């Protein structure tokens, strides 16, 4: 693999605090003796864990980012070193597709998964691959356009649970039920952030690398690469090819162009999975993400020549502005109840039906512009069913009462 300027830029990417990391030279990609020894210890750790008396299958959380790629690489190398009679567990490689992933990232993920599947078949490895997705009635568009949820924010971050946590947790519970216990392998590292470091220490037991899932009793957690630094992760990927022989150059290039990192595969609602999407650092994930004011990853990809992403960025910007207009919000919740703050002012409710219809029209215009399906026919049917039910409730409340409450809501929140 060629080591051109790409790695210099990567190791200078923005830190979580927004500053720049120290400059790197070509020698920074060379493995030191200590690096090699640490990688060997991790390989031994994974091997020892495989043969340990901890029962049940393994689940490798694979987001497609650098940390989970390194982790999966090491697990695969361990498996191919074993004899078939040592395949005493099944390894479930689990990824998540929110159905609104950044196009370049989701294309890369599915291409990687396809290569992995071919490799697994060729080597007859005890691996099952699963890509979790939100149920048709709980997708991003069904919740926003159908139910009128406002765009996710730090105060109402509904997307993470509905699109990521629920589908993956459901799969975890199913596997744990079938095998009695499972161990989930996570690419979380202590050096990623102070919050993550504290989270790992909180959940880890005396064995240092193992812990307990905070929500599912019969799920253990395993952090094999927790002691690696960012630099060591990059060194490993620079100096190793995938088990099937391709380089990791495409992944490295995506990081360079997106100026950040991936949204991790979120497996629970505790701080174990923090910081997640939209927090503290530029991360590539959902193209609809409104948890950050500026999507630096999407902007970075566009600046690197991915002009096809421009319409996505324009729609995202329009969506943020459109849904921030108070007149596009109802003055009551989905149950018809009016929520008030302590001072008596009305809390804005879901998007109006008119606003939801406008968003759907704009989304379908974007589909025509891109020549690409962004919302499925199943989602559209669910949305129409929700609209019919909501119309019935709104008619019961009455148009005059709605307008009066909405006028008061706008006045309350403009004065705040």
C-alpha positions in Angstrom: 0.0 0.0 0.0 1.4 3.4 -1.0 2.0 5.8 1.9 1.6 9.2 0.2 0.4 12.4 1.6 -2.9 10.9 2.7 -1.7 9.7 6.1 -0.1 13.1 6.9 -3.5 14.8 6.6 -5.2 12.1 8.5 -3.0 12.3 11.5 -3.6 16.1 11.5 -7.3 15.9 11.6 -9.3 17.9 14.1 -9.3 16.8 17.6 -12.6 16.4 19.5 -12.0 19.8 21.1 -11.7 21.4 17.7 -8.0 22.0 17.7 -5.4 20.4 15.4 -3.2 17.5 16.2 0.5 17.8 16.0 2.1 17.5 12.5 3.1 14.0 11.4 6.0 12.8 9.2 6.2 9.8 7.0 7.9 7.9 9.8 4.7 8.1 11.9 3.2 5.2 9.9 6.1 2.9 10.7 5.5 0.3 13.3 7.7 0.4 16.4 8.7 -2.6 18.4 6.2 -1.5 21.2 3.4 -1.2 18.6 4.1 -4.7 17.3 4.3 -6.1 20.8 1.0 -4.5 21.7 -0.8 -5.8 18.6 0.6 -9.3 19.4 -0.8 -9.0 23.0 -4.2 -8.1 21.7 -4.2 -11.0 19.3 -3.3 -13.3 22.2 -6.0 -11.7 24.3 -8.7 -12.4 21.7 -7.4 -15.9 21.3 -7.5 -16.5 25.0 -11.0 -15.1 25.3 -12.2 -17.5 22.6 -11.0 -20.5 24.6 -12.1 -19.1 27.9 -14.9 -20.5 30.0 -17.1 -17.5 29.3 -20.1 -19.2 27.5 -22.0 -18.1 24.5 -21.5 -16.7 21.0 -19.7 -13.5 20.1 -21.2 -10.4 18.6 -18.7 -8.0 16.9 -20.2 -4.5 16.6 -19.0 -3.3 13.2 -19.8 0.3 12.2 -17.4 0.3 9.3 -15.1 2.9 11.0 -11.4 2.5 11.8 -11.7 1.1 15.3 -14.3 -1.6 14.5 -12.4 -2.4 11.3 -9.3 -3.1 13.2 -11.2 -5.2 15.8 -12.9 -7.3 13.1 -9.6 -7.7 11.3 -8.0 -9.2 14.4 -11.0 -11.4 15.1 -10.8 -12.8 11.6 -7.1 -13.4 11.8 -7.7 -15.3 15.1 -10.4 -17.5 13.5 -8.4 -18.5 10.4 -5.6 -19.6 12.7 -7.8 -22.1 14.4 -8.7 -25.6 13.5 -12.3 -26.3 12.5 -12.8 -28.3 15.6 -12.1 -25.2 17.6 -15.1 -23.4 16.1 -17.0 -23.7 19.3 -18.8 -20.4 19.0 -20.6 -18.4 16.3 -19.4 -14.9 15.7 -22.2 -12.5 14.7 -20.9 -9.5 12.8 -23.5 -6.8 13.3 -23.8 -3.5 11.5 -26.5 -0.9 11.5 -28.2 0.9 8.6 -30.4 3.8 9.7 -31.7 4.1 6.1 -30.5 7.7 6.0 -26.8 7.0 6.1 -24.4 9.2 4.2 -24.4 7.7 0.6 -20.7 7.3 0.4 -20.4 5.7 3.8 -23.3 3.2 3.3 -22.0 2.3 -0.1 -18.6 1.5 1.4 -20.2 -0.4 4.3 -22.2 -2.7 2.0 -19.2 -3.2 -0.3 -17.1 -4.2 2.7 -19.8 -6.5 4.0 -20.0 -8.2 0.6 -16.3 -8.9 0.6 -16.5 -10.2 4.1 -19.3 -12.5 3.2 -17.3 -13.9 0.3 -14.3 -14.4 2.5 -16.4 -16.1 5.2 -17.8 -18.6 2.7 -14.4 -19.3 1.2 -12.8 -20.0 4.6 -15.9 -21.7 6.0 -15.7 -19.5 9.1 -18.3 -19.7 11.9 -19.6 -16.2 11.1 -23.1 -14.8 10.6 -23.5 -11.3 9.2 -26.4 -9.1 10.2 -27.3 -5.5 9.2 -29.9 -4.2 11.6 -32.4 -1.6 10.3 -35.3 0.3 12.0 -38.7 -1.3 11.6 -40.8 0.2 8.7 -43.0 1.9 11.3 -40.1 3.5 13.1 -37.8 5.0 10.4 -36.5 8.5 10.3 -39.1 9.6 7.7 -42.0 7.9 9.3 -41.3 9.6 12.6 -40.7 13.0 11.1 -43.1 13.2 8.1 -45.6 10.8 9.5 -45.7 11.6 13.2 -44.4 15.1 12.9 -41.4 14.7 15.1 -39.2 17.8 14.9 -35.6 17.2 13.7 -33.4 15.5 16.4 -31.7 17.9 18.8 -29.6 17.6 21.9 -32.8 18.0 24.0 -34.8 15.5 21.9 -32.4 13.0 20.3 -35.1 10.5 19.3 -33.1 9.3 16.3 -30.4 7.4 18.1 -32.7 5.1 20.0 -35.2 4.5 17.3 -32.8 4.0 14.4 -29.8 2.5 16.1 -30.3 1.3 19.6 -33.7 -0.5 19.2 -32.9 -2.6 16.1 -29.5 -3.6 17.4 -30.6 -4.3 21.0 -33.5 -6.4 19.6 -30.9 -8.6 17.8 -28.7 -8.8 20.9 -31.6 -10.0 23.0 -32.5 -12.6 20.4 -29.0 -14.0 20.3 -28.7 -13.9 24.1 -32.0 -15.8 24.4 -30.9 -18.4 21.9 -27.5 -19.2 23.3 -28.0 -18.3 27.0 -25.3 -15.6 26.9 -23.4 -13.6 24.4 -20.3 -11.4 24.5 -20.3 -8.3 22.4 -16.9 -7.1 21.2 -16.6 -3.3 21.0 -14.0 -1.2 19.3 -14.2 1.4 22.0 -10.9 2.7 23.2 -9.9 4.5 26.4 -8.0 7.2 24.5 -11.0 8.2 22.4 -12.3 10.6 25.1 -12.5 11.1 28.8 -16.2 10.2 28.8 -15.6 7.0 27.0 -12.7 6.1 29.3 -14.8 6.7 32.4 -17.6 4.6 30.8 -15.3 1.6 30.1 -13.9 1.8 33.6 -17.4 1.9 35.1 -18.6 -1.1 33.2 -15.3 -3.2 33.2 -14.8 -5.8 35.9 -11.6 -7.1 37.4 -10.5 -8.8 34.2 -9.9 -5.2 32.8 -11.2 -6.0 29.3 -14.6 -7.4 30.1 -17.7 -5.9 31.5 -21.4 -6.3 31.7 -24.0 -4.8 29.4 -25.9 -2.2 31.4 -29.3 -3.2 30.2 -29.2 -6.9 29.2 -28.2 -9.2 32.1 -26.9 -12.1 29.9 -24.7 -10.0 27.6 -21.0 -9.5 28.5 -18.9 -6.7 26.9 -15.4 -7.1 25.7 -13.0 -4.3 24.8 -10.0 -5.9 23.2 -8.4 -2.8 21.7 -9.2 -0.4 24.6 -5.5 0.4 25.2 -4.7 1.5 21.6 -4.1 5.1 20.7 -5.4 6.8 17.6 -1.9 6.7 16.1 -1.6 3.0 16.7 -5.0 2.3 15.1 -3.9 4.2 12.0 -0.5 2.4 11.9 -2.2 -1.0 12.0 -4.5 -0.1 9.1 -1.6 1.5 7.1 0.6 -1.6 7.6 -1.9 -4.4 7.1 -4.2 -5.5 4.4 -7.6 -7.0 5.0 -7.7 -10.7 5.5 -8.8 -11.1 1.9 -6.0 -9.0 0.6 -7.3 -5.6 -0.2 -5.8 -2.5 1.4 -7.7 -0.2 3.8 -7.0 2.9 1.6 -10.6 3.5 0.8 -11.5 3.7 4.5 -8.5 6.0 5.1 -9.5 8.2 2.3 -13.0 8.6 3.6 -11.7 9.7 6.9 -9.4 12.2 5.3 -12.2 13.7 3.1 -14.9 13.6 5.8 -12.5 15.3 8.4 -13.6 13.1 11.2 -14.9 9.7 12.3 -17.8 7.4 12.1 -20.9 7.4 14.2 -20.4 4.2 16.2 -22.7 1.3 16.4 -24.8 2.2 19.4 -25.7 -0.8 21.5 -27.4 0.8 24.6 -28.7 4.0 26.1 -26.0 4.4 28.8 -22.8 6.4 28.6 -21.2 3.2 27.3 -22.0 4.4 23.8 -21.0 8.0 24.2 -20.1 10.3 22.6 -22.4 9.2 19.8 -23.6 11.0 16.7 -23.3 14.7 16.5 -21.3 15.2 19.7 -17.9 16.8 20.2 -16.3 15.8 16.9 -17.0 15.7 13.2 -18.4 12.3 12.4 -19.9 10.8 9.3 -23.2 9.2 9.7 -26.8 10.1 8.7 -27.0 12.7 5.9 -30.1 14.1 7.7 -28.3 14.7 11.0 -29.4 17.9 12.7 -27.6 17.3 16.0 -24.8 19.5 14.7 -25.2 23.0 13.3 -22.7 22.4 10.6 -22.1 19.0 9.1 -18.4 19.3 8.7 -18.0 15.7 7.4 -20.6 16.2 4.7 -19.1 19.6 3.8 -15.6 18.1 3.7 -16.7 15.4 1.3 -18.3 18.0 -1.0 -15.1 20.1 -0.9 -13.1 17.1 -1.9 -15.1 16.8 -5.1 -18.1 14.7 -4.2 -20.5 17.2 -5.8 -23.3 14.5 -5.8 -23.7 15.2 -2.1 -24.5 18.8 -2.6 -28.3 18.3 -2.9 -28.3 16.3 0.3 -26.6 19.2 2.1 -29.0 21.7 0.7 -32.0 19.7 1.7 -30.6 19.3 5.3 -30.1 23.0 5.6 -33.6 23.7 4.3 -35.1 21.2 6.7 -33.4 22.8 9.7 -34.7 26.2 8.7 -38.2 25.1 7.8 -38.9 23.1 10.9 -37.6 25.9 13.1 -40.5 28.1 12.1 -42.9 28.1 15.0 -45.9 28.3 12.7 -45.0 24.9 11.4 -45.5 23.3 14.8 -48.8 22.3 16.5 -49.6 23.7 20.0 -50.3 20.3 21.5 -48.8 16.8 21.5 -49.8 13.8 19.6 -52.3 12.9 22.2 -54.0 16.2 21.9 -52.7 17.5 25.3 -51.2 20.9 25.7 -47.8 20.9 27.4 -46.8 24.0 29.4 -43.7 25.1 31.1 -43.6 26.2 34.7 -44.1 29.8 33.6 -47.3 28.8 31.8 -45.9 29.2 28.2 -46.9 26.5 25.7 -44.3 24.0 24.6 -44.3 23.5 20.7 -45.7 20.1 19.7 -45.2 18.1 16.5 -45.0 19.5 13.0 -48.3 20.4 11.5 -49.8 18.2 8.8 -49.2 20.9 6.3 -45.5 21.1 7.2 -45.2 17.3 7.0 -46.7 17.3 3.5 -44.3 20.1 2.5 -41.3 18.0 3.7 -42.6 15.0 1.8 -43.0 17.0 -1.4 -39.4 18.4 -1.0 -38.1 14.9 -0.3 -39.7 13.5 -3.4 -38.4 16.4 -5.5 -34.9 15.5 -4.1 -35.5 11.9 -5.3 -36.2 13.1 -8.8 -33.2 15.4 -8.8 -30.9 12.6 -7.6 -32.6 9.8 -9.5 -32.5 7.8 -6.3 -35.1 6.3 -4.0 -34.9 8.0 -0.5 -38.2 6.8 1.0 -39.7 3.4 0.5 -43.3 2.6 -0.6 -43.8 0.9 2.7 -42.8 4.0 4.6 -45.2 6.1 2.4 -48.1 3.7 3.3 -47.3 4.0 7.0 -47.1 7.8 6.8 -50.5 8.0 5.0 -52.1 5.8 7.7 -50.7 8.0 10.5 -51.9 11.1 8.7 -55.5 9.8 8.5 -55.5 9.0 12.2 -54.0 12.5 13.0 -56.5 14.3 10.8 -59.3 12.6 12.8 -57.9 13.8 16.1 -57.2 17.4 14.8 -60.8 17.6 13.4 -62.1 16.6 16.8 -60.0 19.4 18.5 -61.2 21.9 16.0 -59.5 24.3 13.6 -60.4 27.5 15.6 -59.1 26.0 18.9 -55.9 24.9 17.2 -55.3 28.4 15.6 -55.9 30.1 18.9 -53.5 27.8 20.8 -51.0 28.1 18.0 -51.1 31.9 18.1 -50.5 31.8 21.9 -47.6 29.3 21.4 -45.9 31.5 18.8 -46.3 34.5 21.1 -45.0 32.6 24.1 -41.9 31.3 22.4 -41.0 34.5 20.5 -41.0 36.4 23.8 -38.9 33.7 25.5 
